[in-house]
Amino acid sequence: MPFNNPTPTTRRRFLASFLSLAAAPAKGFSLFGKKRARDLGKVYEYLQDVDLRIEEVGEQRITIKNVIFSDEEFDGAWGYLDFVDCKFTGQYKIRLDWLLNCTFTNCTFKGIFGFGGVEDTRFQSCSVEGESILSLDEETLDTTVFEQCSFVNTLGDRNHAGAILCHGEILFIDCKVEGFLLKGSKKLTLRRCTTISAELDGASFAFFSDKSKMPYSDFLLEDCDFTRGIEFSNPELNSFIMRNCKVSIFKPFAPVIRDFALFEGIKEGHLNISSYDLLGKLTVRDCSFYTPDGGYSFRCSGTIAAHTLIENVVCKSYPANITGYTEEMTEDKRLPGTRNKSLIVRNCDIPHLHVDWAQTEHLRLENCHCDTLLIRNGRIGKLEIIDCSLKKLDVSNTQVQEQDVRVPAGCDTLATDSNIKWLPAE
């Protein structure tokens, strides 16, 4: 749920005031003991009035430990605060304009909180529970880090999920995410995270008549365990990287990716990226897909992107489909011109490979092992099959303009209504 953005005047005054004191000695002080925020005395005044805090103690760090924030309302700005073992509850009680250079360690959150624009802030070993929402504005930078945190909602209802809603950039490291939505409208990074029925979202809440002005996000997912459930919520992306992650069945629905998508180092599991809109380059490399879904071990729309590279991919006995099409396409449904410039499949071990209905300027298969290779009903500018181990090749009803097709001895071939003429493998 969105919160009001900080006014430029408030933000500039707050940042300028703190930064102007950067050269001053920061002795700092602490307040310990279990109490409510309203009983913090002078520190409570500082939380309510940033100008007073800057005037009296400047950027000296303040540690607030074992404090409950519940019925007190806060707005304005917080900076140079270290919260330890604190509990935050309530609906819309905290509605900040800005949060700068703060830490939250072993804190719990239950409710709805607005932190405004966030910079240089770390949430360490914190927990966010139930249907709670933490909202961060578009000025937030990826110096905002959640590390070893847990976001857990066991209701199992998408209409009552918890959420970390960041309209800027955000980073999650070693976190557990169950029944929560993680949002990064400009940049979302997950490293070594584990998810259970979780969602990722990059789209902006705002409505844009000119979509070129809409912020598109960059997703980076590394070394994560998604085997117990991960979904997308209509992400609008510049780029998408999934590297060295564990998946069960990963099937993102209709993401829009303007620049590139990279899937790398995914072992076992199932990847289905046949439903997306990608304008740039798709790369799938160094992956193994062993889990069947819908009769396939791996599916992607290889001819949707401008350039597609599938390299060092291994599949077990179930077929792989790298064009995405499974039903008959009549001639009138074909694009008047091809969108795909190149579809390269290199160094792959895929026993049963479908490349049917390919509409591309250049299709090249190089150094691949395929018991059965199907390139039927294609419309291809240049077709190359080089140094491949094949037992069966079917190119029926495929028309090409240029070809270099080399077939090993003993390969069973079928070329009904095709203009392809192959040569013996060298």
C-alpha positions as CSV (number, residue, x, y, z in Angstrom):
1,M,0.0,0.0,0.0
2,P,1.6,3.3,-1.1
3,F,2.4,6.1,1.3
4,N,2.9,9.8,0.6
5,N,6.2,10.7,-0.8
6,P,8.5,13.0,1.2
7,T,8.5,16.6,0.1
8,P,11.7,17.7,-1.6
9,T,12.1,20.5,1.0
10,T,11.9,18.1,4.0
11,R,14.2,15.6,2.4
12,R,16.8,18.1,1.4
13,R,16.8,19.8,4.8
14,F,17.1,16.4,6.6
15,L,19.9,15.1,4.4
16,A,21.8,18.4,4.3
17,S,21.6,18.8,8.0
18,F,23.1,15.4,8.7
19,L,25.7,15.5,6.0
20,S,26.9,18.9,7.2
21,L,27.8,17.4,10.5
22,A,29.8,14.5,9.0
23,A,33.0,16.0,10.3
24,A,31.8,16.4,13.8
25,P,32.7,13.8,16.5
26,A,30.0,11.2,16.9
27,K,30.2,10.0,20.5
28,G,26.7,8.5,20.5
29,F,24.6,7.4,23.5
30,S,22.2,4.5,24.3
31,L,18.9,4.0,26.1
32,F,18.3,0.5,27.4
33,G,15.4,-1.2,29.2
34,K,11.9,-2.5,28.3
35,K,9.6,0.4,27.8
36,R,7.2,2.0,25.4
37,A,8.4,4.6,22.9
38,R,6.4,7.4,24.6
39,D,8.5,6.8,27.8
40,L,11.8,7.4,26.1
41,G,12.0,11.0,27.2
42,K,14.3,13.1,25.1
43,V,14.8,10.3,22.6
44,Y,11.1,10.3,22.0
45,E,11.3,14.0,21.2
46,Y,14.1,13.3,18.8
47,L,12.0,10.7,17.0
48,Q,9.1,13.2,16.7
49,D,11.2,16.2,15.7
50,V,14.2,15.7,13.4
51,D,15.2,19.4,13.6
52,L,15.4,19.3,17.4
53,R,17.5,16.1,17.2
54,I,19.9,17.7,14.7
55,E,20.2,20.9,16.7
56,E,21.0,19.1,20.0
57,V,23.0,16.0,19.1
58,G,23.7,16.2,15.4
59,E,24.6,12.8,13.8
60,Q,25.5,11.1,17.1
61,R,24.1,7.6,16.8
62,I,21.3,6.7,19.2
63,T,20.7,3.1,20.3
64,I,17.2,2.2,21.2
65,K,16.8,-1.3,22.8
66,N,13.9,-3.4,24.0
67,V,11.3,-0.7,23.2
68,I,7.7,-1.3,22.0
69,F,6.4,1.0,19.2
70,S,2.7,0.6,19.2
71,D,0.2,3.5,19.7
72,E,2.6,6.3,19.0
73,E,2.5,8.1,15.6
74,F,5.7,9.2,13.8
75,D,6.2,11.1,10.6
76,G,9.0,13.3,9.3
77,A,12.5,11.7,9.2
78,W,14.7,9.3,11.2
79,G,18.4,9.0,10.9
80,Y,21.5,7.5,12.6
81,L,19.4,5.3,14.8
82,D,20.1,1.7,15.9
83,F,17.1,-0.3,17.0
84,V,17.8,-3.5,18.9
85,D,15.2,-6.1,20.0
86,C,12.4,-3.6,19.4
87,K,8.8,-4.5,18.5
88,F,6.8,-2.5,16.0
89,T,3.0,-2.9,15.9
90,G,0.1,-0.9,14.6
91,Q,-1.6,0.3,11.5
92,Y,-0.2,3.4,9.7
93,K,1.4,4.7,13.0
94,I,4.8,5.1,11.4
95,R,4.6,7.2,8.2
96,L,8.0,8.6,7.6
97,D,9.3,10.8,4.8
98,W,12.8,9.5,5.0
99,L,15.0,6.9,6.8
100,L,18.7,7.4,6.6
101,N,21.7,5.4,8.0
102,C,19.7,3.3,10.5
103,T,19.9,-0.3,11.6
104,F,17.2,-2.6,12.9
105,T,18.6,-5.7,14.6
106,N,16.4,-8.6,15.9
107,C,13.3,-6.5,15.6
108,T,9.7,-7.7,14.9
109,F,7.1,-5.9,12.8
110,K,3.4,-6.6,12.8
111,G,1.2,-4.1,11.1
112,I,1.5,-1.5,8.3
113,F,4.5,0.8,8.2
114,G,5.7,3.5,5.8
115,F,9.5,4.3,5.9
116,G,9.5,6.7,3.0
117,G,12.7,7.0,1.0
118,V,15.4,4.7,2.6
119,E,19.2,4.9,2.2
120,D,22.1,3.1,3.9
121,T,19.8,1.2,6.2
122,R,20.1,-2.5,7.3
123,F,17.5,-4.8,8.7
124,Q,19.4,-7.6,10.4
125,S,17.8,-10.8,11.8
126,C,14.3,-9.2,11.9
127,S,10.9,-10.8,11.4
128,V,7.9,-9.5,9.7
129,E,4.7,-11.4,10.6
130,G,1.3,-12.2,9.1
131,E,-0.4,-9.7,6.8
132,S,2.1,-7.0,7.6
133,I,3.3,-4.4,5.0
134,L,6.5,-2.4,5.0
135,S,6.4,0.3,2.3
136,L,9.5,2.1,1.0
137,D,9.3,4.9,-1.5
138,E,10.8,5.3,-5.0
139,E,13.9,7.2,-3.6
140,T,15.0,4.0,-1.8
141,L,18.5,2.8,-3.0
142,D,19.8,-0.8,-2.8
143,T,22.0,0.3,0.1
144,T,18.7,-0.8,1.9
145,V,19.4,-4.4,2.9
146,F,17.3,-7.1,4.6
147,E,19.7,-9.8,5.9
148,Q,18.9,-13.0,7.6
149,C,15.3,-11.8,8.0
150,S,12.1,-13.9,8.0
151,F,8.9,-12.8,6.3
152,V,6.3,-15.4,7.4
153,N,2.5,-15.5,6.8
154,T,1.0,-19.0,7.0
155,L,-2.5,-18.0,6.1
156,G,-2.1,-19.4,2.6
157,D,-4.4,-16.8,1.1
158,R,-3.1,-14.5,-1.7
159,N,-5.7,-11.9,-0.7
160,H,-4.2,-11.7,2.8
161,A,-0.5,-11.9,2.0
162,G,2.2,-9.9,3.7
163,A,4.4,-7.6,1.6
164,I,7.7,-5.7,1.5
165,L,6.7,-3.0,-1.1
166,C,9.7,-1.1,-2.3
167,H,9.1,1.4,-5.1
168,G,12.9,1.9,-5.5
169,E,15.8,-0.5,-5.1
170,I,16.1,-3.2,-2.5
171,L,18.4,-6.1,-1.5
172,F,17.5,-9.4,0.4
173,I,20.3,-11.7,1.6
174,D,19.8,-15.1,3.4
175,C,16.1,-14.4,4.1
176,K,13.2,-16.8,4.5
177,V,10.1,-15.8,2.6
178,E,6.7,-17.6,3.2
179,G,3.4,-16.2,2.0
180,F,4.9,-12.8,1.3
181,L,5.3,-10.6,-1.7
182,L,8.6,-8.9,-2.3
183,K,8.5,-5.9,-4.6
184,G,11.3,-3.8,-6.2
185,S,9.9,-1.4,-8.8
186,K,13.4,-0.3,-9.8
187,K,15.7,-3.1,-8.7
188,L,15.1,-6.3,-6.7
189,T,18.0,-8.5,-5.6
190,L,17.7,-11.8,-3.8
191,R,20.8,-13.8,-2.7
192,R,20.7,-17.1,-0.8
193,C,17.1,-16.7,0.0
194,T,14.5,-19.5,0.6
195,T,10.9,-19.1,-0.5
196,I,7.7,-20.9,0.4
197,S,4.6,-19.8,-1.7
198,A,6.2,-16.4,-2.2
199,E,5.7,-13.8,-5.0
200,L,8.1,-11.3,-6.7
201,D,6.8,-8.1,-8.2
202,G,8.4,-5.3,-10.1
203,A,5.5,-3.3,-11.6
204,S,4.8,0.1,-10.4
205,F,1.4,0.8,-8.6
206,A,1.0,4.1,-10.5
207,F,-0.8,4.4,-13.8
208,F,1.2,5.8,-16.7
209,S,-0.4,7.1,-19.9
210,D,3.1,7.1,-21.4
211,K,4.6,3.7,-20.6
212,S,8.0,4.8,-21.6
213,K,8.1,6.8,-18.3
214,M,7.1,3.8,-16.2
215,P,10.0,2.5,-14.0
216,Y,11.1,-1.0,-15.2
217,S,12.9,-3.1,-12.7
218,D,16.1,-5.2,-12.8
219,F,15.7,-8.6,-11.1
220,L,18.8,-10.5,-9.8
221,L,18.2,-13.9,-8.2
222,E,21.4,-15.7,-7.1
223,D,21.9,-19.0,-5.1
224,C,18.3,-19.1,-3.9
225,D,16.1,-22.1,-3.1
226,F,12.7,-21.7,-4.8
227,T,11.8,-25.4,-4.7
228,R,8.8,-24.8,-2.3
229,G,7.2,-22.1,-4.5
230,I,7.9,-18.8,-6.2
231,E,5.6,-16.8,-8.5
232,F,5.7,-13.6,-10.4
233,S,3.1,-10.8,-10.3
234,N,3.1,-9.2,-13.7
235,P,6.7,-7.9,-13.5
236,E,7.7,-5.1,-15.9
237,L,11.5,-5.6,-16.2
238,N,14.6,-4.2,-17.9
239,S,16.6,-7.4,-17.1
240,F,16.1,-10.7,-15.4
241,I,19.0,-12.9,-14.1
242,M,18.5,-16.2,-12.3
243,R,21.8,-17.8,-11.4
244,N,22.6,-21.0,-9.5
245,C,19.1,-21.3,-8.1
246,K,17.2,-24.4,-7.1
247,V,13.7,-24.7,-8.6
248,S,11.0,-27.3,-8.8
249,I,8.6,-26.1,-11.5
250,F,9.4,-22.5,-12.4
251,K,6.8,-21.0,-14.8
252,P,6.8,-17.2,-14.7
253,F,3.5,-15.8,-16.2
254,A,3.7,-13.2,-18.9
255,P,6.7,-11.0,-17.7
256,V,7.7,-8.2,-19.9
257,I,11.5,-8.0,-20.3
258,R,12.9,-5.1,-22.4
259,D,16.7,-5.9,-22.4
260,F,17.8,-9.4,-21.6
261,A,17.1,-12.6,-19.6
262,L,19.7,-14.9,-18.3
263,F,19.1,-18.4,-16.7
264,E,22.4,-19.9,-15.6
265,G,23.5,-22.8,-13.4
266,I,20.0,-24.1,-12.7
267,K,20.2,-27.8,-11.8
268,E,17.4,-30.3,-11.9
269,G,13.8,-28.9,-11.7
270,H,11.7,-27.6,-14.6
271,L,11.9,-24.3,-16.4
272,N,9.0,-23.0,-18.6
273,I,9.6,-19.6,-20.1
274,S,7.2,-20.0,-23.0
275,S,5.0,-17.1,-21.7
276,Y,6.9,-13.8,-21.8
277,D,7.6,-10.8,-24.0
278,L,11.3,-10.3,-24.5
279,L,12.7,-7.7,-26.8
280,G,16.4,-8.3,-26.3
281,K,18.4,-11.5,-25.7
282,L,17.5,-14.7,-24.0
283,T,20.4,-16.9,-22.7
284,V,19.9,-20.3,-21.0
285,R,23.2,-22.0,-20.2
286,D,24.9,-24.5,-17.9
287,C,21.6,-25.9,-16.8
288,S,20.1,-29.4,-16.2
289,F,16.3,-30.0,-16.3
290,Y,15.1,-33.3,-14.9
291,T,11.5,-32.6,-13.7
292,P,8.7,-33.1,-16.2
293,D,5.7,-30.8,-16.5
294,G,3.0,-31.0,-19.2
295,G,5.1,-33.7,-20.9
296,Y,8.3,-31.5,-21.2
297,S,11.4,-31.1,-19.2
298,F,12.2,-27.6,-20.5
299,R,10.2,-25.1,-22.5
300,C,11.0,-21.7,-23.8
301,S,9.8,-19.4,-26.6
302,G,13.2,-19.2,-28.3
303,T,11.9,-17.3,-31.3
304,I,10.2,-14.5,-29.3
305,A,13.5,-12.8,-28.3
306,A,15.6,-11.0,-30.9
307,H,18.5,-13.3,-30.0
308,T,18.4,-16.7,-28.2
309,L,21.3,-18.8,-27.0
310,I,20.8,-22.2,-25.4
311,E,24.2,-23.6,-24.4
312,N,25.3,-26.6,-22.2
313,V,21.8,-27.6,-21.4
314,V,21.1,-31.2,-20.3
315,C,17.6,-32.8,-20.2
316,K,16.6,-36.3,-19.2
317,S,14.2,-38.5,-21.2
318,Y,11.3,-36.0,-21.4
319,P,11.2,-33.7,-24.5
320,A,12.3,-30.1,-24.6
321,N,10.5,-27.5,-26.6
322,I,12.5,-24.4,-27.5
323,T,10.0,-22.6,-29.7
324,G,7.1,-22.7,-27.3
325,Y,4.5,-23.7,-29.9
326,T,2.7,-27.0,-29.4
327,E,-0.4,-26.5,-31.6
328,E,-0.7,-26.2,-35.3
329,M,-0.1,-22.7,-36.7
330,T,-1.8,-21.9,-40.0
331,E,0.0,-19.7,-42.5
332,D,-2.2,-16.7,-41.9
333,K,-1.2,-16.7,-38.2
334,R,2.5,-16.4,-39.0
335,L,4.1,-13.1,-38.5
336,P,4.6,-11.1,-41.7
337,G,8.3,-10.8,-40.8
338,T,10.4,-12.6,-38.2
339,R,11.1,-11.1,-34.9
340,N,13.9,-13.5,-34.0
341,K,17.3,-12.8,-35.6
342,S,19.1,-15.8,-34.2
343,L,18.3,-19.0,-32.3
344,I,21.6,-20.8,-31.4
345,V,21.6,-24.2,-29.7
346,R,25.1,-25.3,-28.7
347,N,26.8,-28.1,-26.8
348,C,23.5,-29.5,-25.5
349,D,22.4,-33.1,-24.5
350,I,18.7,-33.2,-25.2
351,P,17.4,-36.6,-26.2
352,H,14.1,-35.4,-27.7
353,L,14.2,-31.8,-29.0
354,H,11.3,-29.9,-30.5
355,V,12.1,-26.8,-32.7
356,D,8.8,-27.0,-34.6
357,W,7.1,-23.9,-36.0
358,A,10.3,-21.9,-35.9
359,Q,10.1,-18.5,-37.5
360,T,13.6,-17.1,-37.5
361,E,16.3,-15.5,-39.6
362,H,19.0,-18.0,-38.4
363,L,18.7,-21.3,-36.7
364,R,22.0,-23.1,-35.8
365,L,22.4,-26.4,-33.9
366,E,26.0,-27.1,-33.1
367,N,27.7,-30.0,-31.3
368,C,24.4,-31.3,-29.8
369,H,23.3,-34.8,-28.9
370,C,19.7,-35.5,-29.8
371,D,18.1,-38.9,-30.4
372,T,15.2,-37.1,-32.1
373,L,15.3,-33.7,-33.5
374,L,12.1,-32.1,-34.9
375,I,12.3,-29.0,-37.0
376,R,8.9,-29.2,-38.7
377,N,6.7,-26.5,-40.2
378,G,9.5,-23.9,-40.0
379,R,10.1,-20.7,-42.0
380,I,13.8,-20.1,-41.6
381,G,16.2,-17.8,-43.3
382,K,19.4,-19.8,-42.7
383,L,19.5,-23.3,-41.2
384,E,22.7,-24.9,-39.9
385,I,23.1,-28.3,-38.3
386,I,26.8,-28.9,-37.6
387,D,28.6,-31.6,-35.7
388,C,25.5,-33.0,-34.1
389,S,24.8,-36.6,-33.0
390,L,21.4,-37.5,-34.4
391,K,19.4,-40.7,-34.6
392,K,16.2,-39.2,-36.2
393,L,15.7,-35.9,-38.0
394,D,12.3,-34.6,-39.2
395,V,12.2,-31.3,-41.1
396,S,8.8,-31.9,-42.8
397,N,7.1,-28.8,-44.2
398,T,10.0,-26.6,-43.3
399,Q,11.2,-24.0,-45.9
400,V,14.6,-22.4,-45.7
401,Q,16.4,-19.8,-47.9
402,E,19.9,-20.9,-47.0
403,Q,21.2,-24.1,-45.5
404,D,24.2,-26.1,-44.3
405,V,22.7,-29.3,-42.9
406,R,25.1,-32.2,-42.1
407,V,23.6,-35.5,-41.1
408,P,25.6,-38.3,-39.6
409,A,25.5,-41.7,-41.2
410,G,22.6,-43.9,-40.1
411,C,20.3,-41.0,-39.1
412,D,16.7,-41.6,-40.0
413,T,15.5,-38.6,-41.9
414,L,12.2,-37.2,-43.0
415,A,11.7,-34.2,-45.2
416,T,8.2,-34.3,-46.6
417,D,7.2,-31.0,-48.3
418,S,10.5,-29.4,-47.4
419,N,13.2,-27.9,-49.5
420,I,16.1,-29.0,-47.2
421,K,18.9,-31.0,-48.7
422,W,21.4,-32.4,-46.3
423,L,25.0,-33.3,-46.7
424,P,26.9,-36.2,-44.9
425,A,28.6,-35.2,-41.7
426,E,32.3,-34.5,-42.2
